[in-house]
């Protein structure tokens, strides 16, 4: 069994994904386990949301993709994506092509001008800084949607194995009264990967970028595990050079990175 997400190297994730694909063909019990997990999750969700006004928070990450698939036959007609103005264009294009029907968008507004005034948040090298991004974008967007739509509950794809604290039995209420319910909080990474493979659900491209499974979803400026600011720009440049070129107008570290590339 894989451990906490942040401690697993990219190569191990990819190997496990391939092994899961093979096991599904060779071990009938694994298929039965996936169906059982799906059915149990649907039963739990159905019991929990009765009489409540709920919505599903979809990030395009593997866990929210699985959760959305589980909920397709349930009476949940609101689904939203929280984003900023610091997203990869490839991710936006993937969302446009693969998003669930009737997806609503909540934009928390962080952009390059904002980043130029908050450069201490660029490419977090510590978990404490990375958690600030989560609060500023994901949590803030969910709070806004919850309050503006007078919801009783938001369904989220948070799992303990991803290093999250989903609350007791997956239920959490924050200081603002936002209720988040994580139905698959206790699933293992292998369960999520097997579910995706069994139902032939394609992962978005960012999982196959450098450290993709560790980094996951979110703004490019919140990219973790880069080792340094310069290497953060290098990784982003390898994915989408135009991001760095545009950022160089606002951030000296991006301009310096480009200058070094020219000199070399």
C-alpha positions in Angstrom: 0.0 0.0 0.0 1.2 3.5 -0.9 1.7 5.9 2.0 1.0 9.6 2.3 0.9 11.3 -1.2 3.7 13.9 -0.5 6.2 11.1 0.4 5.7 9.1 -2.8 8.0 9.8 -5.8 6.5 10.3 -9.2 8.1 7.1 -10.6 6.4 5.1 -7.8 3.0 6.6 -8.7 3.4 5.7 -12.3 4.6 2.2 -11.6 1.6 1.7 -9.2 -0.8 2.9 -11.9 0.6 0.4 -14.4 0.5 -2.4 -11.8 -3.1 -1.5 -11.0 -4.0 -1.8 -14.6 -2.4 -5.3 -14.7 -4.0 -6.4 -11.4 -7.5 -5.5 -12.7 -7.1 -8.0 -15.5 -5.5 -10.7 -13.3 -7.4 -10.4 -9.9 -11.2 -10.6 -10.1 -11.5 -9.6 -6.4 -10.1 -6.2 -7.2 -13.0 -5.5 -9.6 -15.4 -6.6 -6.9 -13.8 -4.3 -4.4 -14.1 -1.3 -6.7 -17.8 -1.9 -7.3 -18.3 -2.5 -3.5 -16.6 0.8 -2.7 -18.7 2.7 -5.2 -21.9 1.2 -4.0 -21.0 1.9 -0.3 -20.1 5.4 -1.1 -23.3 6.1 -2.9 -25.3 4.7 0.0 -23.4 6.9 2.5 -23.9 10.0 0.3 -27.6 9.3 -0.2 -28.2 8.9 3.6 -26.1 12.0 4.4 -27.6 14.5 1.9 -31.3 13.6 2.4 -33.2 16.9 2.8 -30.1 19.0 2.3 -29.1 21.5 -0.3 -25.7 20.3 -1.5 -23.1 20.9 -4.2 -20.0 19.0 -5.3 -16.6 20.8 -5.4 -14.7 19.5 -8.5 -11.0 20.4 -9.0 -10.2 18.2 -11.9 -7.9 16.1 -9.6 -8.1 12.4 -9.4 -10.2 12.3 -6.2 -12.8 14.8 -7.3 -13.1 13.1 -10.7 -13.8 9.8 -8.9 -16.3 11.5 -6.5 -18.1 13.1 -9.4 -18.4 9.8 -11.2 -19.8 8.2 -8.1 -22.4 10.9 -7.7 -23.7 10.9 -11.3 -26.8 8.9 -10.5 -27.5 10.8 -7.2 -29.7 13.9 -6.8 -26.9 16.4 -6.9 -27.3 19.0 -9.6 -24.8 21.7 -8.5 -21.1 21.3 -9.2 -18.4 23.9 -9.3 -14.7 24.5 -9.9 -12.6 26.9 -7.9 -9.8 28.5 -9.9 -7.6 31.6 -10.0 -6.1 33.5 -12.8 -2.8 31.6 -12.4 -3.9 28.4 -14.0 -2.0 26.5 -16.7 -3.6 27.0 -20.1 -3.4 23.3 -20.7 -5.5 22.7 -17.6 -8.1 25.2 -18.7 -8.3 23.6 -22.1 -8.6 20.1 -20.5 -11.4 21.4 -18.2 -13.2 22.9 -21.2 -13.2 19.5 -22.9 -13.7 17.2 -19.9 -15.7 19.1 -17.3 -18.9 17.7 -15.9 -22.1 19.2 -17.4 -23.3 22.4 -15.9 -20.0 23.1 -14.2 -20.0 26.5 -12.5 -16.8 28.4 -12.1 -15.7 30.3 -9.0 -12.7 32.5 -9.7 -10.8 33.8 -6.6 -9.0 36.3 -8.8 -5.3 35.9 -7.9 -3.2 37.1 -10.9 0.3 38.2 -11.8 -0.2 41.7 -10.4 -1.4 40.1 -7.1 1.5 37.6 -7.1 4.0 40.5 -7.6 2.8 41.8 -4.2 2.9 38.3 -2.6 6.1 36.8 -3.9 6.7 35.0 -0.6 4.0 32.6 -1.8 5.8 31.8 -5.1 6.7 28.1 -5.4 6.3 27.1 -1.7 9.2 25.3 -0.2 7.4 24.6 3.1 4.1 23.0 3.9 3.0 26.1 5.9 3.3 28.3 2.8 1.6 25.7 0.6 -1.3 25.6 3.0 -1.8 29.3 2.5 -2.5 28.7 -1.2 -5.1 26.1 -0.3 -6.8 28.6 2.1 -6.7 31.5 -0.4 -8.0 29.6 -3.4 -9.8 26.3 -2.7 -11.1 27.1 0.8 -12.1 30.7 0.0 -13.8 29.7 -3.2 -15.8 26.9 -1.5 -16.8 29.3 1.3 -18.0 31.9 -1.2 -20.0 29.3 -3.1 -21.4 27.8 0.0 -22.6 31.1 1.5 -23.8 32.7 -1.7 -26.0 29.7 -2.5 -27.2 29.0 1.0 -26.0 25.5 0.9 -26.2 22.9 3.7 -23.1 20.9 2.6 -20.3 20.7 0.0 -19.1 17.3 -1.1 -15.3 17.2 -1.5 -12.8 14.5 -2.6 -10.4 14.9 0.3 -8.7 11.8 1.5 -6.5 11.0 4.6 -3.9 9.4 2.4 -3.4 12.7 0.5 -2.3 14.3 3.8 -5.7 15.9 4.4 -7.7 16.0 7.6 -11.3 15.4 6.4 -12.7 15.4 9.9 -14.5 12.6 11.7 -16.1 10.1 9.3 -15.2 12.6 6.5 -17.4 15.4 8.0 -15.9 18.9 8.8 -17.4 22.2 9.7 -15.0 25.2 9.6 -15.0 28.5 11.5 -17.3 30.1 8.9 -19.9 27.3 9.2 -19.0 25.8 5.9 -19.9 22.1 6.0 -17.6 19.8 3.9 -18.3 16.1 3.5 -15.6 13.8 2.1 -17.3 10.4 1.3 -14.1 8.7 0.1 -11.9 10.0 2.9 -10.7 6.5 3.8 -10.0 5.2 0.3 -6.4 4.1 -0.4 -4.5 5.5 -3.4 -4.7 2.1 -5.1 -8.5 2.2 -4.8 -8.7 5.6 -6.6 -6.3 4.4 -9.3 -8.2 1.2 -9.8 -11.5 3.0 -10.0 -10.1 5.3 -12.7 -8.8 2.4 -14.6 -11.8 0.2 -14.2 -14.2 2.9 -15.5 -11.8 4.0 -18.2 -11.5 7.6 -16.8 -8.6 9.5 -18.2 -6.4 11.6 -15.9 -5.7 15.2 -16.8 -2.2 16.0 -18.2 -0.7 17.5 -15.1 -0.3 14.1 -13.5 2.3 13.2 -16.0 4.4 16.4 -15.6 7.3 16.6 -13.3 6.2 15.5 -9.8 2.6 15.5 -11.1 1.1 13.2 -8.6 2.7 15.0 -5.7 1.9 18.5 -6.9 -1.7 17.8 -8.1 -4.1 20.6 -9.0 -3.9 24.3 -8.4 -2.2 27.5 -9.6 1.1 27.1 -11.3 2.6 29.6 -8.8 1.6 27.2 -5.9 3.8 24.5 -7.4 5.6 22.5 -4.6 8.7 20.4 -4.5 10.7 22.6 -6.8 13.7 22.9 -4.5 14.2 26.5 -5.4 12.5 29.5 -7.1 14.7 29.1 -10.2 13.9 25.5 -10.5 10.2 26.3 -10.1 10.5 28.6 -13.2 12.3 25.9 -15.0 9.6 23.3 -14.4 6.9 25.8 -15.4 8.8 26.8 -18.5 9.1 23.1 -19.6 5.3 22.9 -19.3 4.2 26.3 -20.7 7.0 28.8 -21.6 4.5 31.6 -22.2 3.6 31.6 -18.5 7.2 32.5 -17.6 7.5 35.0 -20.4 4.4 36.8 -19.3 5.4 36.6 -15.6 8.8 38.2 -16.4 6.9 41.5 -16.8 5.9 41.4 -13.1 8.5 39.2 -11.3 12.3 39.8 -11.4 13.0 36.1 -10.6 11.1 35.1 -13.8 13.1 37.7 -15.9 16.3 36.5 -14.3 15.5 33.0 -15.3 14.9 33.9 -18.9 18.1 35.9 -19.1 20.1 32.9 -17.9 18.5 30.8 -20.6 19.6 33.3 -23.2 23.2 33.5 -21.9 23.4 29.7 -22.0 
